[in-house]
Amino acid sequence: MKAQIDENLPPALARAIDPIARVDDHEVVHVRNFVGSGTKDVALFEEAIQQGIQVHVTQDHHHRRPVEREAIARLGLTVFVLAKGWSTLNHYDCAARLLEWWPKMMQLAQLTQPGGMFRVPHLRASRGRLIPIKPTR
């Protein structure tokens, strides 16, 4: 499975997780590997599909924007939104915590219908669960 880390997270995060994720045949890239900074989200999602990406990890609230929700569903991306508390973590803790969650995220992405969105709590993975995000109207 191929995943991308959104530009609102540091490229180093993708570079740190990728070699470990490859043990399980996953690939992790940063969106800046194939689109420029500031690319609109719908265009980014369309390019992601062209690059074979199935999972998008972000801090953005795509579920609040109808155009983005529709694009995610239409294109079949699975989106994981890092909860608010993630922004308080330093880059070491963020990488460590994301690595804890990674197996659960990839398993869920494989088991659920493409186009789903899930919130990743900033709790340790052993104490939390991924929460489905229901679209807002």
Secondary structure, DSSP 8 states (H G I E B T S, - for coil): -EEEE-TTS-HHHHHHHHHHHGGGT-EEEEGGGTS-TT--HHHHHHHHHHTT--EEEESS-GGG-HHHHHHHHHHT-EEEEE-GGGGGS-HHHHHHHHHHHHHHHHHHHHHS-TT-EEEE-SS-GGG---EE-----
